[in-house]
Amino acid sequence: MSEQKDNQETESFDAILEQLRTIVERLESEELPLEESLRAFERGVALSRRGQRILDEAERRVEVLLRDGNTAPLE
């Protein structure tokens, strides 16, 4: 895969949230042309999906730790 794809996958949850906040503020406060609004919305959807994947993975890790009674970090 490309380097950009790798960077997107390792982006932190906090960074994703900040980008989403920026997109929402921009969509709410600016009169954007339709095409630009659609691009911003599409970017927001992609960020939201990546953030959800991060949350899903964190939930799985917590479930494993609680189920096994093991508090050591997972590899």
PAZAPA-4460 file (N, C-alpha, C; in steps of 0.05 Angstrom, whole numbers, plus 32768, in hexadecimal, padded with zeros to 4 digits):
% residues 75
    n_x    n_y    n_z   ca_x   ca_y   ca_z    c_x    c_y    c_z   seq   type   mol
   8011   7FE8   8000   8000   8000   8000   8011   8019   8000     1      M     A
   8005   8030   7FFB   8014   8049   7FFA   801B   8053   8016     2      S     A
   802E   8065   8017   8036   8070   8031   801F   8080   803D     3      E     A
   800F   808E   802C   7FF8   809D   8036   7FE5   808A   8044     4      Q     A
   7FDF   8073   8039   7FCD   8060   8046   7FD8   8057   8061     5      K     A
   7FF3   8051   8062   7FFF   804A   807B   7FFC   8060   8090     6      D     A
   8000   8079   8088   7FFE   808F   809B   7FE1   8092   80A5     7      N     A
   7FCE   808E   8093   7FB2   8090   809B   7FAB   807A   80B0     8      Q     A
   7FB5   8063   80AD   7FAE   804D   80BF   7FBB   8051   80DA     9      E     A
   7FD1   805F   80DC   7FDE   8063   80F6   7FD7   807E   8103    10      T     A
   7FC6   808D   80F6   7FBD   80A6   8101   7FAF   80A2   811C    11      E     A
   7FB5   80B3   812F   7FAA   80B0   814A   7F8D   80B7   814A    12      S     A
   7F7F   80AB   815D   7F62   80B1   8160   7F5E   80CF   8166    13      F     A
   7F6F   80DA   8177   7F6D   80F7   817D   7F71   8108   8164    14      D     A
   7F83   8101   8153   7F88   8110   813A   7F6F   810E   8128    15      A     A
   7F63   80F6   8127   7F4B   80F3   8117   7F34   8104   8121    16      I     A
   7F31   8104   813C   7F1B   8115   8147   7F20   8132   8141    17      L     A
   7F39   813B   8143   7F3E   8157   813E   7F38   815E   8121    18      E     A
   7F3F   814D   810E   7F39   8151   80F2   7F1B   8152   80ED    19      Q     A
   7F0D   8140   80FB   7EEF   8140   80F8   7EE3   815A   8103    20      L     A
   7EED   8163   8119   7EE3   817D   8124   7EE8   8194   8110    21      R     A
   7EFF   8194   8104   7F06   81A9   80F1   7EF3   81A8   80D9    22      T     A
   7EEE   8190   80CF   7EDC   818C   80B8   7EC0   8196   80BF    23      I     A
   7EB6   818D   80D6   7E9B   8195   80DE   7E99   81B4   80E1    24      V     A
   7EAC   81C0   80EE   7EAC   81DD   80F1   7EAC   81EB   80D6    25      E     A
   7EBC   81E0   80C4   7EBE   81EC   80A9   7EA3   81E9   809A    26      R     A
   7E97   81D2   809C   7E7E   81CE   808E   7E67   81DF   809A    27      L     A
   7E68   81E3   80B4   7E54   81F3   80C2   7E58   8211   80BE    28      E     A
   7E70   821A   80BB   7E75   8237   80BC   7E7B   8244   80A1    29      S     A
   7E81   8234   808D   7E88   8240   8073   7E73   8239   805E    30      E     A
   7E71   824B   804C   7E60   8246   8034   7E72   823A   801F    31      E     A
   7E73   821F   801E   7E84   8211   800C   7E75   8209   7FF3    32      L     A
   7E83   8209   7FDD   7E76   81FE   7FC5   7E6F   81E0   7FC9    33      P     A
   7E5B   81D7   7FBB   7E51   81BC   7FBF   7E67   81A7   7FBD    34      L     A
   7E78   81A8   7FA8   7E8D   8195   7FA5   7EA1   8195   7FBC    35      E     A
   7EA7   81AC   7FC6   7EBA   81AE   7FDD   7EAC   81A3   7FF6    36      E     A
   7E93   81A9   7FFA   7E84   819D   8011   7E83   817F   800F    37      S     A
   7E7F   8174   7FF8   7E7E   8157   7FF5   7E99   814B   7FFB    38      L     A
   7EAF   8157   7FF1   7ECA   814D   7FF7   7ECF   814D   8015    39      R     A
   7EC7   8163   8023   7ECB   8165   8040   7EBB   814F   804E    40      A     A
   7EA2   814B   8045   7E91   8137   8051   7E9C   811B   804D    41      F     A
   7EA6   8115   8035   7EB2   80FB   802F   7ECB   80F7   8041    42      E     A
   7EDB   810B   8044   7EF2   8109   8056   7EE9   8104   8072    43      R     A
   7ED5   8111   807B   7ECA   810D   8096   7EC0   80F0   809A    44      G     A
   7EB3   80E5   8086   7EA9   80CA   8088   7EC0   80B7   8089    45      V     A
   7ED5   80BB   8079   7EED   80A9   807A   7EFA   80AB   8095    46      A     A
   7EFD   80C3   80A0   7F09   80C6   80BA   7EF8   80B9   80D0    47      L     A
   7EDE   80BC   80CE   7ECC   80AF   80E1   7ECF   8091   80E1    48      S     A
   7ED1   8085   80C9   7ED5   8068   80C7   7EEF   805F   80D3    49      R     A
   7F05   806E   80CE   7F1E   8067   80DA   7F1D   8069   80F8    50      R     A
   7F11   807E   8102   7F0E   8081   811F   7EFE   806A   812B    51      G     A
   7EE9   8062   811D   7ED9   804B   8127   7EE9   8031   8128    52      Q     A
   7EFA   802D   8114   7F0C   8015   8114   7F1E   8016   812C    53      R     A
   7F29   802D   8132   7F3B   8030   8149   7F2C   8029   8163    54      I     A
   7F13   8034   8165   7F03   802E   817D   7EFC   8011   817F    55      L     A
   7EF5   8005   8169   7EEE   7FE8   8168   7F06   7FD7   8172    56      D     A
   7F1E   7FDE   8168   7F36   7FCF   8170   7F3B   7FD3   818E    57      E     A
   7F38   7FEB   8198   7F3C   7FF0   81B4   7F28   7FE0   81C5    58      A     A
   7F10   7FDF   81BC   7EFB   7FCF   81CA   7F02   7FB2   81CB    59      E     A
   7F0C   7FA7   81B5   7F14   7F8B   81B4   7F2B   7F86   81C7    60      R     A
   7F3E   7F98   81C8   7F55   7F94   81DA   7F4B   7F95   81F8    61      R     A
   7F39   7FA7   81FE   7F2F   7FA8   821A   7F20   7F8E   8220    62      V     A
   7F10   7F85   820E   7F01   7F6C   8213   7F13   7F54   8218    63      E     A
   7F29   7F52   8208   7F3C   7F3D   820C   7F49   7F3F   8228    64      V     A
   7F51   7F57   822F   7F5E   7F5B   8249   7F4B   7F54   8260    65      L     A
   7F32   7F5C   825E   7F1F   7F56   8273   7F18   7F39   8274    66      L     A
   7F15   7F2C   825D   7F0E   7F10   825C   7F25   7EFF   8268    67      R     A
   7F3D   7F05   8261   7F54   7EF5   8269   7F5E   7EFC   8285    68      D     A
   7F56   7F13   828F   7F60   7F1C   82A9   7F7D   7F24   82A7    69      G     A
   7F87   7F28   8290   7FA3   7F2F   828B   7FA4   7F4D   8285    70      N     A
   7FB5   7F5C   8293   7FB7   7F79   828F   7FD1   7F80   8281    71      T     A
   7FE0   7F6C   8277   7FF8   7F72   8268   7FF1   7F7D   824D    72      A     A
   8001   7F90   8242   7FFB   7F9B   8228   7FFA   7F86   8212    73      P     A
   7FE8   7F89   8200   7FE6   7F76   81E9   7FFA   7F7F   81D4    74      L     A
   8005   7F6B   81C7   8018   7F70   81B1   8008   7F75   8198    75      E     A
***
